[in-house]
Amino acid sequence: MKGMSASVPYFGLDKLIPEMKERVELFLRKAKEAGLNIGITETYRTSARQKYLYAQGRTRPGKVVTWTLQSKHLIGEAIDVVFIVNGKTTYSGDWASLASIGESAGLSWGGRWKSPDMPHFEFNHDIMTLKDWELEAQEFVVKNGLSNGENPRDPVTRAQVWRMLQQFALRFNLK
């Protein structure tokens, strides 16, 4: 892309696919709410940038930092993150909690791979994420024992709606 240098990472969200951008924004918000201070170190990559990184540790000095020329960064479906502690970036942090938050936001975590890539999160095509209002409603019905919260996109019958309304009325002593 014009104006982008192969040696400089890009960390804006504007080049992510819209669904990924939504998931990343949710991920960042949930991480902040959990008290995890993180920053994005890279999002979109040009093919020149990917080749530049791939050469590192192979034909260019440095440690190997990528295992592929076909990264999800190339299509706007991946981000890399870092923890921020006392104003400084570090790769030491609560990766397990961060992974759980990322996965709950519809991302796959690179730390689960055969060759782990801890800072890497990418779009999980197997998950449909819910909008904020849907998540709030889901949390309410689960917390109040009205539903188990599973299969939120499945259709429901009228009888199932009646049962949920009945459970709601009984739970809150409505006549």
C-alpha positions in Angstrom: 0.0 0.0 0.0 1.2 3.4 -0.8 2.8 5.3 2.0 3.4 2.1 4.1 7.0 1.1 4.8 7.9 -2.6 5.0 10.1 -1.9 8.1 7.4 0.0 10.0 4.4 -1.8 11.7 0.9 -0.5 11.1 -1.4 -0.5 14.2 -4.6 1.3 13.1 -7.9 -0.5 13.1 -9.1 1.1 9.9 -7.6 -1.5 7.6 -9.1 -4.5 9.4 -12.2 -6.1 7.9 -15.3 -4.6 9.6 -16.2 -7.7 11.6 -12.6 -8.0 12.9 -12.6 -4.3 13.8 -15.8 -4.8 15.9 -14.3 -7.9 17.6 -11.0 -6.0 18.4 -12.9 -3.1 19.8 -14.9 -5.5 22.1 -11.6 -7.3 23.0 -9.9 -4.0 23.9 -12.9 -2.8 26.0 -13.2 -6.2 27.9 -9.4 -6.2 28.5 -9.6 -2.7 30.0 -12.6 -3.7 32.1 -10.6 -6.7 33.4 -7.7 -4.4 34.4 -5.4 -5.6 31.6 -3.6 -2.7 30.0 -2.6 -3.7 26.5 -1.6 -2.0 23.3 -1.7 -3.1 19.7 1.7 -3.5 18.1 0.5 -4.4 14.6 -2.7 -5.0 12.6 -2.7 -4.9 8.8 0.5 -5.8 6.8 1.4 -5.3 3.2 2.9 -8.3 1.4 6.2 -6.3 1.4 6.0 -6.0 5.2 5.2 -9.7 5.6 8.2 -10.6 3.3 10.4 -8.3 5.4 9.4 -9.9 8.6 9.7 -13.4 7.1 13.3 -12.6 6.1 14.2 -11.8 9.7 16.2 -14.6 11.2 16.6 -16.2 7.8 18.2 -13.9 5.3 18.2 -10.8 7.5 19.7 -10.6 11.0 17.5 -11.1 14.1 15.2 -13.6 15.7 12.5 -15.3 13.5 9.3 -13.5 14.2 6.9 -15.1 11.7 6.5 -18.6 10.3 4.5 -17.8 7.2 4.2 -15.6 4.1 0.4 -16.1 4.3 -0.5 -14.3 7.5 -4.0 -13.2 8.4 -2.5 -9.7 8.8 -2.4 -9.5 5.0 -6.2 -9.6 4.8 -7.0 -7.5 7.8 -7.9 -10.4 10.1 -5.2 -10.3 12.7 -3.6 -8.2 15.4 -0.6 -8.5 17.7 -0.7 -7.0 21.2 1.6 -6.2 24.1 1.1 -5.6 27.8 1.7 -2.1 29.1 3.0 -2.0 32.7 4.1 1.3 34.3 4.1 3.0 30.9 6.4 0.4 29.3 5.6 -2.4 26.9 6.3 -6.0 27.9 5.4 -9.5 26.7 5.2 -10.6 30.3 1.6 -10.6 31.5 -1.5 -12.6 32.2 -1.8 -14.3 28.8 -4.3 -16.8 30.0 -6.8 -14.1 31.0 -6.1 -12.1 27.9 -6.7 -15.2 25.8 -10.0 -15.9 27.5 -11.1 -12.3 26.8 -10.0 -12.5 23.2 -11.8 -15.8 22.6 -14.9 -14.4 24.2 -14.8 -11.6 21.7 -14.6 -13.9 18.8 -10.9 -14.1 18.2 -8.5 -17.1 18.0 -5.4 -16.9 20.1 -2.0 -17.7 18.6 -0.8 -19.0 22.0 -2.8 -22.2 21.5 -0.8 -23.1 18.3 1.7 -25.9 18.0 4.3 -23.1 17.7 2.8 -20.5 20.1 2.6 -16.9 19.0 1.5 -15.3 22.3 0.8 -11.7 21.1 -1.2 -12.9 18.1 -5.1 -12.8 17.9 -7.0 -13.4 14.7 -10.6 -13.5 13.4 -12.3 -16.7 14.3 -14.6 -17.6 11.4 -16.3 -20.3 13.5 -17.9 -17.8 15.9 -20.6 -15.3 15.3 -20.2 -12.5 17.9 -23.2 -10.8 19.5 -23.8 -7.1 19.6 -23.4 -5.3 22.9 -27.2 -5.2 23.6 -27.4 -9.0 22.8 -24.5 -9.7 25.2 -26.2 -7.7 27.9 -29.5 -9.5 27.4 -27.7 -12.9 27.3 -25.9 -12.1 30.5 -29.2 -11.1 32.2 -31.1 -14.2 31.2 -28.3 -16.5 32.3 -27.7 -14.6 35.6 -31.4 -14.8 36.4 -31.9 -18.5 35.4 -34.2 -17.8 32.5 -31.9 -19.4 29.9 -28.6 -21.2 29.7 -27.5 -18.6 27.1 -26.5 -21.2 24.5 -27.2 -20.9 20.8 -28.2 -17.2 20.8 -28.9 -17.1 17.1 -31.2 -20.2 17.0 -34.9 -19.5 16.4 -37.2 -20.2 19.4 -40.8 -21.4 19.4 -43.7 -19.5 21.0 -43.8 -22.2 23.6 -40.2 -21.5 24.5 -40.9 -17.8 24.8 -43.9 -18.5 27.0 -41.7 -20.7 29.3 -39.1 -17.9 29.5 -41.8 -15.4 30.4 -43.3 -17.8 32.9 -39.8 -18.3 34.5 -39.3 -14.5 34.6 -42.7 -13.9 36.3 -42.1 -16.6 38.9 -38.5 -15.4 39.5 -39.6 -11.8 40.2 -42.9 -12.7 41.9 -45.1 -11.2 39.1 -48.7 -12.4 38.8 
